[in-house]
Amino acid sequence: MERKTDNDGILGVVADIIKVQKQYEVAIETALGGTIQNIVTDNEQTAKGLIAYLKENKFGRATFLPLSSISGRNTLEKDACLNEKGVVGIASRLVRVSFEYENLVNYLLGRILVVDNIDNALAIARKYKYSLRIVTLEGEQLNPGGSMTGGAFRNSSNLLGRRREIEELKASAAQISDSLDKLKGELADTRKKLASIREDNEAAGKSMREQQIAYNTAQMNYKQASQKRDEIIASYQESASEAARLDKQIEDIRGGLSDVTSSLASLDDKNTLAQEKAAELNSRLEAKRNEETGHIARTEGIHVQFNSLQQKDTYLQENITRIEWDIENLRNEEKGLNEQLVNTADEIKAKEDMIARTKAAIEAAQTKIEECEKSIAALREKRAEVSEQNKTFFDKRENLANTISALDKECYRLNAAKEKLEAAKDGLVDYMWSEYEITYGSASQLRDPEMTDLASIKKTIASVKAQIRALGDVNVNAIEEYKDVNERYTFLSTQHDDLIKAEQSLMTVIDELDNGMRIQFKAKFEEIKTEFDKVFRELFGGGRGTIELVEGEDILEAGIVIISQPPGKKLQNMMQLSGGEKALTAISLLFAIQNLKPSPFCLLDEIEAALDDSNVDRYASYLHKLTKHTQFIVITHRRGTMAAADRLYGITMQEKGVSTLVSVDLIENELDASDRKQ
């Protein structure tokens, strides 16, 4: 698996591609056995390349499972054994894999039955005559034929279980990381909200203090205006009583009208003066009205409005003072009139007009007082609004206090979570020290910055732990064993070097032999080719025959093409000849080789069976010529061949069931016949 990153064709080991529920882990790992570490590849070429890589580097052996060639099916899918007591199911149906690995899983687990316990497994195995492979949920295994495997595992966790635990720890770590990030975000938001609330609280406190000052000022101004109003009302009452007294005096004056006539001229002057004073009073009253309207429009300036009211109250007081002064003057004038005893009707009329204007001035003052009361009512409403705002502010401040309390609780919870995470971190640091005797700082220095994928890091950790477990227990005799193994290695290395040298020497000899064989083969092939043409012409009575090597191939491994041209036919391949022509051509090649390198003994088994009689005679005649150097044993049924033989052997059955060997020496018979003729 070290080349997985360099070869996309490696898909992982079997344990990496399957997922199993916790209750089936022991059964599935038992069913897989050693195949759980087999390497899955995409095709045969990848597996072939990896095998070559293992050979080249002498890394040992491994089993590969190419997906392109693996095929399997659930042979137990419709079997009646699935309905037996205690059957959990077929092993291949208890795992989860991707679609592309289904054939592989069926190949590995499709013929394995999973049962709940060993008692039910034994019952099923006996019923089906020990023809099934069965595993139990506790890890026992019953094999076809009757053998059983079981016992306790050396480690409490298996490969599939460790893989599941790693995935669960990975998910838990990711969840903790997400929770930590979320808590950090919430803590930052909470801190921002707390700062904003504190700012709002400070601003609200400042605003409340300003409003409290404004309220106290307005209340003080209101008290002052109330006092002024009471004073104006008292002055008005005094003016009214004085006006009643004047009315009475006017009545008295009317009684002495004759006395007033004499002072008409002086009264006209006084009347003019009174009119000017009334005009002045009206102008001042109009100015005060305009000033009051401006103050009403600027209700926001409470202090200015109260100052204006105070000024108005002062002006009214001055008016009342002036009226009192006028009344006093009128009293003085009345005394003068009483003394003069001369009054006229015009003077009475002027006095009446003056009194009317005075009443009008008093009514205007009353109107002003009413307007002041309206202003005071508006101020009261403003005060009520300020009170409502204060109540809202206090409610808001209470809500902010509750929010601050909730945020404090949240901060406490986040701090507790932080302390818990720090404790977990300290536990991991202690685990590193107790397990690997390495500190956090040393581990940080050894950390590979390129390894950022948590899944890859965990897989590397699992691989290293597996390698550590594969090393087994610590061997205290490792040094002595190393010396022995080193001596053995030195000896074997020397032997290996000697073998390499011997191999090189043998390869040199083989090359020399190969070159010599090529030269000799080529020379002998040309000789056989020439001799074949001669024998062909003699056996066929003409024509031409030749042999050639197949082009494009090694001379020592190339095929031979036999080309023949019997008399009267065109040159053609041997496969296009008749059966007899093929047989005679082959006989020609055999005799050509025999002529070049005769053997002392040769056995021929009916090689002329396909020849006609004339060709049999040629064959027998030429065979007879070869007997100078070679002894032939010929198995035949052809008469021409028998006639050319020196001795005949045959099997006869004179009696039923009894075979007898009969031999005839044709040469001695011919000599005896020749002697008798002589």
C-alpha positions in Angstrom: 0.0 0.0 0.0 3.0 2.3 0.1 2.6 2.9 -3.6 -1.1 3.8 -3.4 -0.4 7.5 -3.8 1.8 6.8 -6.9 -0.6 4.4 -8.6 -4.2 5.3 -9.1 -5.0 1.6 -9.8 -4.7 0.7 -6.1 -8.2 1.0 -4.5 -7.2 -0.1 -1.0 -7.3 -3.3 1.0 -10.5 -5.3 1.6 -10.9 -3.9 5.1 -11.0 -0.4 3.7 -13.8 -0.8 1.2 -16.4 -2.6 3.4 -18.5 -1.3 6.3 -20.0 -3.6 8.9 -22.4 -3.1 11.7 -20.8 -3.7 15.1 -22.7 -6.9 15.9 -21.4 -8.5 12.7 -17.7 -7.4 12.8 -16.3 -10.6 14.5 -18.2 -12.9 12.1 -17.2 -11.0 8.9 -13.6 -10.8 9.9 -13.6 -14.5 10.7 -15.2 -15.2 7.3 -12.6 -13.1 5.5 -9.6 -14.4 7.4 -6.4 -13.5 5.7 -8.2 -12.0 2.7 -9.1 -8.9 4.8 -5.6 -7.6 4.0 -5.7 -8.5 0.3 -5.1 -5.5 -2.0 -7.9 -4.4 -4.4 -6.8 -3.1 -7.8 -8.8 -1.8 -10.8 -7.5 -4.4 -13.3 -5.0 -7.2 -14.0 -2.4 -4.9 -15.4 -2.1 -3.0 -12.2 -1.9 -6.2 -10.2 0.8 -7.5 -12.6 2.8 -4.3 -12.3 2.6 -4.5 -8.4 3.8 -8.1 -8.4 6.7 -7.1 -10.6 7.5 -4.3 -8.2 7.5 -6.7 -5.2 9.8 -9.1 -7.1 12.1 -6.3 -8.2 12.5 -4.9 -4.7 12.2 -8.3 -2.8 9.4 -6.9 -0.6 7.7 -10.3 -0.2 4.4 -11.6 -1.5 0.9 -10.2 -1.6 -2.5 -11.2 -2.9 -4.3 -8.9 -5.4 -8.0 -8.7 -6.3 -8.5 -7.1 -9.8 -12.1 -5.8 -10.1 -12.1 -6.4 -13.8 -11.6 -10.1 -13.5 -13.2 -10.9 -10.1 -16.7 -12.3 -10.4 -18.9 -13.9 -7.8 -22.5 -14.7 -6.9 -24.5 -15.7 -3.9 -24.8 -19.4 -4.4 -26.8 -19.7 -1.2 -29.4 -17.0 -2.2 -32.2 -19.5 -2.9 -30.8 -22.3 -0.7 -33.1 -23.9 2.0 -30.4 -23.4 4.6 -31.4 -19.8 4.9 -34.6 -20.8 6.6 -32.8 -22.9 9.3 -32.9 -22.0 13.0 -30.3 -19.3 14.0 -29.4 -18.2 10.5 -28.5 -14.5 10.4 -28.0 -14.4 6.6 -25.4 -14.6 3.9 -22.1 -12.8 4.8 -22.1 -10.8 1.7 -25.5 -9.3 2.6 -24.3 -8.2 6.0 -21.8 -5.7 4.7 -22.2 -2.4 3.0 -20.0 -1.5 0.0 -20.1 0.8 -3.1 -21.7 -0.6 -6.2 -18.4 -1.2 -8.0 -17.3 -3.6 -5.2 -20.4 -5.9 -5.1 -18.9 -8.6 -7.3 -15.8 -8.6 -5.1 -17.9 -9.0 -1.9 -19.9 -11.8 -3.5 -16.7 -13.5 -4.5 -15.3 -13.3 -1.0 -18.4 -13.8 1.1 -21.2 -15.0 -1.2 -20.8 -18.6 -0.2 -20.5 -18.1 3.6 -23.4 -18.6 6.0 -23.6 -16.5 9.2 -25.3 -18.2 12.3 -26.0 -16.8 15.7 -24.2 -19.4 17.8 -22.1 -22.6 17.5 -24.9 -25.0 18.5 -27.1 -23.9 15.6 -24.1 -23.9 13.3 -23.3 -27.5 14.2 -26.9 -28.6 13.7 -27.0 -26.9 10.2 -23.5 -28.4 9.3 -24.7 -31.9 10.3 -28.0 -31.5 8.4 -26.2 -30.5 5.2 -23.4 -33.1 5.6 -20.7 -30.6 6.3 -20.9 -29.1 2.8 -21.2 -25.4 4.0 -18.8 -22.9 5.3 -20.4 -21.4 8.4 -19.3 -18.6 10.8 -20.9 -17.6 14.1 -21.4 -14.1 15.5 -18.8 -15.0 18.2 -16.1 -15.9 15.6 -16.3 -19.7 15.4 -15.9 -21.2 11.9 -17.1 -24.5 10.5 -15.4 -25.5 7.2 -16.6 -27.9 4.5 -15.5 -31.4 5.4 -16.1 -30.9 9.1 -13.1 -29.0 10.4 -13.7 -26.3 13.1 -11.9 -23.1 14.1 -12.5 -21.1 17.3 -11.2 -19.7 20.5 -10.4 -16.3 21.9 -8.9 -13.4 20.0 -5.5 -12.2 21.1 -6.7 -8.6 21.0 -10.1 -7.4 22.1 -10.5 -5.2 18.9 -10.5 -6.5 15.4 -9.5 -4.7 12.2 -13.1 -3.9 11.2 -13.9 -2.8 14.8 -10.8 -0.6 14.9 -11.7 0.9 11.6 -15.3 1.7 12.9 -13.8 3.1 16.1 -11.5 5.3 14.1 -14.4 6.6 12.0 -16.4 7.2 15.2 -13.5 9.1 16.8 -13.0 11.0 13.6 -16.7 12.0 13.6 -16.5 12.9 17.3 -13.4 15.0 16.7 -15.0 16.8 13.8 -18.1 17.4 16.0 -16.0 18.7 18.8 -14.1 20.9 16.4 -17.3 22.3 15.0 -18.7 22.8 18.5 -15.5 24.6 19.5 -15.6 26.8 16.4 -19.3 27.5 17.1 -18.6 28.3 20.7 -15.8 30.6 19.7 -18.1 32.4 17.3 -20.9 32.6 19.9 -18.3 33.9 22.5 -17.2 36.6 20.1 -20.8 37.6 19.3 -21.6 37.6 23.0 -18.6 39.8 23.7 -19.7 42.2 20.9 -23.3 42.2 22.2 -22.0 42.8 25.8 -19.9 45.7 24.6 -22.8 47.1 22.6 -25.2 46.7 25.6 -22.7 48.4 27.9 -22.4 51.3 25.4 -26.2 51.5 25.2 -26.4 51.3 29.0 -24.0 54.2 29.4 -25.7 56.3 26.7 -29.1 55.5 28.3 -27.7 56.5 31.8 -26.4 59.7 30.4 -29.7 60.5 28.6 -31.6 59.6 31.8 -29.4 62.0 33.8 -29.9 64.8 31.3 -33.7 64.1 31.2 -33.8 64.1 35.1 -32.0 67.5 35.1 -34.4 68.8 32.5 -37.3 67.5 34.4 -36.1 69.1 37.7 -35.5 72.4 35.9 -39.0 72.2 34.3 -40.6 71.4 37.7 -38.8 74.3 39.3 -39.9 76.6 36.4 -43.4 75.3 36.8 -43.5 76.2 40.5 -42.2 79.6 39.7 -44.9 80.1 37.0 -47.6 78.9 39.4 -46.4 81.5 41.9 -46.5 84.2 39.2 -50.0 83.1 38.2 -51.2 83.3 41.8 -49.8 86.8 42.1 -51.4 87.9 38.8 -54.8 86.5 39.9 -54.5 88.4 43.2 -53.6 91.5 41.3 -56.5 91.0 39.0 -58.9 90.6 42.0 -57.5 93.9 43.5 -58.0 95.6 40.1 -61.6 94.3 39.9 -62.4 95.7 43.3 -60.7 98.9 42.4 -62.8 99.0 39.2 -66.0 98.6 41.3 -64.9 101.4 43.5 -64.3 103.5 40.4 -67.8 102.7 39.1 -69.2 104.0 42.3 -67.1 107.1 42.1 -68.3 107.6 38.4 -71.9 107.4 39.6 -71.0 110.1 42.2 -69.3 112.1 39.4 -72.4 111.9 37.2 -74.3 113.4 40.1 -72.0 116.4 40.0 -72.0 116.7 36.1 -72.5 120.5 36.3 -69.3 120.8 38.3 -67.3 118.9 35.7 -68.1 121.2 32.7 -65.7 123.8 33.8 -62.8 121.4 33.7 -63.6 119.9 30.2 -60.6 121.4 28.5 -58.2 119.9 31.0 -60.0 116.6 30.8 -59.6 116.5 27.0 -55.9 116.7 27.5 -56.0 114.0 30.1 -58.2 111.9 27.8 -55.7 112.3 25.0 -52.9 111.2 27.4 -55.1 108.2 28.5 -55.6 107.2 24.9 -51.9 107.3 24.2 -51.3 105.1 27.3 -54.0 102.7 26.1 -52.4 102.5 22.6 -49.1 101.9 24.2 -50.6 99.2 26.3 -52.3 97.6 23.2 -49.0 97.6 21.3 -47.2 96.1 24.2 -49.9 93.5 24.6 -49.7 92.6 20.9 -45.9 92.3 21.2 -46.3 90.0 24.1 -48.8 87.9 22.2 -46.4 87.5 19.3 -43.6 86.7 21.8 -45.9 84.1 23.4 -46.7 82.5 20.0 -42.9 82.2 19.4 -42.5 80.6 22.7 -45.2 78.1 22.1 -43.6 77.1 18.7 -40.4 76.5 20.6 -41.7 74.1 23.2 -38.4 72.2 23.2 -36.7 75.1 24.9 -38.4 74.8 28.2 -36.0 77.1 30.0 -36.5 79.9 27.4 -40.3 79.5 27.6 -40.3 79.8 31.3 -38.1 82.8 31.1 -40.6 84.3 28.6 -43.4 83.5 31.0 -41.6 85.2 33.8 -41.0 88.2 31.5 -44.7 88.2 30.6 -45.6 87.9 34.3 -43.3 90.9 35.0 -44.9 92.8 32.2 -48.4 92.1 33.5 -47.2 93.1 36.9 -45.9 96.3 35.4 -49.3 96.8 33.6 -51.1 96.3 36.9 -48.8 98.7 38.5 -49.4 101.2 35.8 -53.2 100.6 36.1 -52.9 101.2 39.8 -50.9 104.3 39.1 -53.6 105.4 36.6 -56.3 104.6 39.2 -54.4 106.7 41.7 -54.2 109.5 39.2 -57.9 109.2 38.6 -58.5 109.4 42.3 -56.3 112.5 42.4 -58.2 113.9 39.4 -61.5 112.9 41.1 -60.4 114.9 44.1 -59.6 117.7 41.8 -62.9 117.5 40.1 -64.6 117.5 43.5 -62.7 120.6 44.3 -63.5 122.2 40.9 -67.2 121.2 41.0 -67.4 121.8 37.3 -67.7 118.7 35.1 -69.1 118.3 31.6 -70.8 115.4 29.9 -67.9 115.0 27.5 -65.5 114.5 30.4 -67.9 111.8 31.8 -68.0 110.2 28.4 -64.2 110.2 28.3 -64.0 108.7 31.7 -66.4 106.0 30.6 -64.3 105.3 27.5 -61.2 105.2 29.7 -62.9 102.8 32.1 -64.0 100.6 29.1 -60.4 100.6 27.8 -59.3 99.7 31.3 -61.7 96.8 31.4 -60.5 95.7 27.9 -57.0 95.8 29.2 -58.0 93.7 32.2 -59.8 91.3 29.9 -56.7 91.0 27.8 -54.7 90.4 30.9 -57.2 87.6 31.8 -56.8 86.1 28.3 -53.0 86.2 28.8 -53.4 84.4 32.1 -55.5 81.7 30.4 -52.8 81.3 27.7 -50.3 81.0 30.5 -52.5 78.3 32.1 -52.6 76.5 28.7 -48.8 76.6 28.5 -48.6 75.3 32.0 -50.9 72.4 31.0 -48.7 71.7 27.9 -45.7 71.6 30.3 -47.6 69.1 32.5 -48.2 67.0 29.4 -44.5 67.2 28.5 -43.7 66.2 32.1 -46.0 63.2 31.7 -44.2 62.3 28.5 -40.9 62.6 30.2 -42.1 60.4 33.0 -43.3 57.8 30.4 -39.9 57.9 28.7 -38.2 57.4 32.1 -40.4 54.4 32.7 -39.5 53.0 29.3 -35.9 53.6 30.0 -36.0 51.8 33.3 -37.8 48.9 31.6 -35.1 48.8 28.9 -32.4 49.0 31.5 -34.0 46.0 33.3 -34.1 44.1 30.0 -30.5 44.9 29.4 -29.6 43.8 32.9 -31.4 40.5 32.2 -29.5 40.1 28.9 -26.2 40.8 30.6 -27.0 38.2 33.2 -27.9 35.6 30.5 -24.6 36.5 28.6 -22.7 36.1 31.8 -24.2 32.6 32.2 -23.3 31.8 28.6 -19.8 33.0 29.2 -19.6 30.7 32.2 -20.8 27.8 30.1 -18.3 28.6 27.3 -15.5 28.8 29.8 -16.5 25.5 31.3 -16.5 24.0 27.8 -13.1 25.6 27.1 -11.7 24.0 30.4 -13.2 20.7 29.3 -11.4 20.9 25.9 -8.2 21.9 27.6 -8.5 18.9 29.9 -9.0 16.7 26.9 -5.9 18.3 25.3 -3.9 17.6 28.5 -5.2 14.0 28.4 -4.0 13.6 24.8 -0.6 15.1 25.8 -0.3 12.6 28.7 -1.3 9.8 26.3 1.4 10.8 23.9 4.0 10.7 26.7 2.7 7.4 28.2 2.3 5.7 24.8 5.2 7.2 22.8 7.4 9.0 25.4 7.3 12.3 23.4 6.3 15.8 24.6 3.9 18.1 22.8 6.8 20.4 21.8 8.8 17.5 20.3 5.7 16.2 18.5 5.1 19.7 17.0 8.7 19.7 15.7 8.3 16.3 14.2 5.0 17.2 12.6 4.9 17.2 8.8 3.3 20.5 7.7 2.1 18.8 4.5 0.0 16.3 6.3 -3.2 18.3 7.0 -5.9 15.6 6.1 -7.1 14.1 9.3 -8.3 10.9 7.5 -4.9 10.4 5.9 -3.1 11.0 9.3 -5.3 8.5 11.0 -4.8 6.0 8.2 -1.0 6.5 8.5 -1.2 6.0 12.3 -3.2 2.8 11.8 -0.6 1.5 9.3 2.3 2.3 11.6 0.6 0.6 14.5 -0.1 -2.4 12.3 3.6 -2.6 11.3 4.6 -2.3 15.0 2.2 -5.2 15.9 3.6 -7.1 13.0 7.1 -6.8 14.6 5.7 -8.9 17.5 7.1 -8.9 21.0 10.5 -7.4 21.9 13.3 -10.0 21.3 16.0 -9.7 24.0 18.3 -12.0 21.9 18.0 -9.7 18.9 21.7 -8.7 19.0 23.0 -12.3 19.0 20.4 -13.3 16.4 21.5 -10.3 14.3 25.1 -11.5 14.4 24.0 -15.0 13.3 21.7 -13.6 10.6 24.4 -11.2 9.5 27.0 -14.0 9.2 24.4 -16.0 7.3 23.6 -13.0 5.1 27.3 -12.5 4.4 27.7 -16.2 3.5 24.6 -16.1 1.3 25.7 -12.8 -0.3 29.0 -14.4 -1.2 27.1 -17.4 -2.6 24.8 -15.1 -4.4 27.7 -13.2 -6.0 29.2 -16.5 -7.0 26.0 -17.6 -8.6 25.7 -14.3 -10.4 29.2 -14.8 -11.8 28.3 -18.4 -12.7 25.2 -17.2 -14.3 27.1 -14.7 -16.4 29.6 -17.4 -17.4 26.8 -19.7 -18.3 25.1 -17.0 -20.3 28.4 -16.4 -22.2 28.6 -20.2 -22.9 24.9 -20.2 -24.0 25.5 -17.3 -26.3 28.5 -19.1 -27.8 26.5 -22.3 -28.2 23.6 -20.4 -29.6 25.8 -18.7 -32.2 27.4 -22.1 -33.1 24.0 -23.7 -33.3 22.8 -21.0 -35.6 25.8 -21.5 -37.9 25.5 -25.3 -37.9 21.8 -25.2 -38.3 22.0 -22.9 -41.3 24.7 -25.0 -42.9 22.9 -28.3 -42.3 19.6 -26.8 -43.4 21.1 -25.9 -46.8 22.5 -29.4 -47.1 19.1 -31.0 -46.2 17.5 -28.6 -48.7 19.8 -29.8 -51.5 19.5 -33.5 -50.5 15.7 -33.2 -50.2 15.5 -32.0 -53.8 17.6 -34.9 -55.0 15.6 -37.5 -53.1 12.3 -35.8 -54.2 13.3 -36.1 -57.9 14.3 -39.7 -57.5 11.1 -40.8 -55.6 8.7 -38.7 -57.8 10.6 -39.5 -61.0 11.1 -35.8 -61.6 9.7 -32.5 -60.4 11.3 -30.3 -57.7 11.1 -30.0 -53.9 12.5 -27.5 -51.5 12.2 -26.3 -47.9 12.3 -22.8 -46.5 12.3 -21.1 -43.1 9.4 -18.8 -42.0 10.6 -15.2 -42.4 10.7 -12.8 -39.5 11.3 -15.4 -36.8 14.4 -16.6 -35.0 16.2 -19.1 -37.1 16.3 -21.6 -34.2 12.5 -21.2 -33.5 11.2 -20.5 -37.0 8.8 -22.9 -38.7 9.7 -24.8 -41.9 7.7 -24.4 -45.1 7.8 -27.5 -47.5 7.2 -26.6 -51.1 7.0 -29.3 -53.7 6.4 -29.5 -57.5 5.5 -33.1 -58.6 6.0 -33.8 -62.4 3.4 -32.1 -64.5 2.2 -29.7 -61.7 3.0 -26.2 -60.7 5.1 -25.3 -57.6 2.9 -25.2 -54.6 2.7 -25.5 -50.8 2.7 -29.1 -49.4 -0.7 -28.6 -47.9 -2.3 -28.3 -51.3 -1.1 -31.8 -52.4 -3.1 -35.0 -52.4 -2.7 -37.5 -49.6 -0.2 -39.7 -51.4 1.8 -36.7 -52.6 2.0 -35.4 -49.1 3.1 -38.8 -47.7 5.8 -39.2 -50.5 7.0 -35.7 -49.9 7.4 -36.4 -46.2 9.2 -39.6 -47.0 11.6 -37.7 -49.3 12.4 -35.3 -46.4 13.0 -38.2 -44.0 15.3 -40.0 -46.5 17.2 -36.8 -47.2 18.0 -36.4 -43.5 18.9 -40.1 -43.3 21.3 -39.7 -46.2 23.1 -36.8 -44.6 23.4 -38.4 -41.1 22.5 -42.1 -41.2 21.4 -43.7 -38.0 22.3 -47.4 -37.2 18.7 -48.3 -36.5 15.3 -47.0 -37.7 11.6 -48.0 -37.1 9.0 -47.0 -39.8 5.3 -47.5 -39.0 3.2 -47.7 -42.2 4.6 -44.4 -43.6 3.7 -45.7 -47.2 0.1 -46.6 -46.4 -1.2 -43.7 -48.6 1.0 -44.5 -51.6 -0.2 -46.2 -54.8 1.6 -49.4 -55.9 4.0 -47.7 -58.3 5.1 -45.2 -55.6 5.4 -48.1 -53.1 7.8 -49.8 -55.4 9.9 -46.6 -55.7 9.8 -46.3 -51.9 10.9 -49.9 -51.3 13.6 -49.6 -53.9 15.1 -46.5 -52.3 14.7 -47.9 -48.8 16.7 -50.9 -49.9 19.5 -48.6 -51.0 19.6 -47.1 -47.5 20.2 -50.5 -45.9 23.9 -50.2 -46.5 24.2 -47.9 -43.5 21.0 -48.4 -41.5 18.9 -51.4 -40.3 15.2 -50.8 -40.8 12.3 -52.3 -39.1 9.2 -51.6 -41.1 5.6 -52.1 -40.0 3.5 -52.4 -43.2 0.6 -54.1 -44.9 1.8 -53.3 -48.5 3.0 -56.2 -50.6 5.6 -54.1 -52.5 7.3 -53.3 -49.2 7.1 -56.9 -47.9 8.6 -58.1 -51.2 11.6 -55.9 -50.7 12.3 -57.0 -47.1 15.1 -59.4 -46.1 13.0 -61.0 -43.3 9.3 -61.0 -42.5 7.7 -61.3 -39.1 4.0 -62.0 -38.7 1.4 -63.0 -36.1 -0.9 -65.9 -36.9 -3.7 -67.6 -34.9 -3.8 -71.3 -35.9 -5.8 -72.1 -32.8 -8.5 -70.0 -31.4 -7.2 -67.7 -28.7 -3.5 -68.7 -29.3 -1.3 -66.2 -31.2 1.9 -67.5 -32.8 4.9 -65.5 -34.1 6.0 -66.6 -37.6 9.2 -65.4 -39.3 10.4 -65.9 -42.9 14.0 -65.3 -44.1 13.5 -64.2 -47.7 17.2 -64.0 -48.4 17.9 -67.6 -47.5 14.8 -68.8 -49.5 16.1 -66.9 -52.5 19.5 -68.5 -52.1 18.0 -72.0 -51.8 15.8 -71.4 -54.9 18.9 -70.2 -56.8 20.9 -73.3 -55.8 18.1 -75.6 -56.9 17.9 -74.0 -60.3 21.6 -74.4 -60.7 
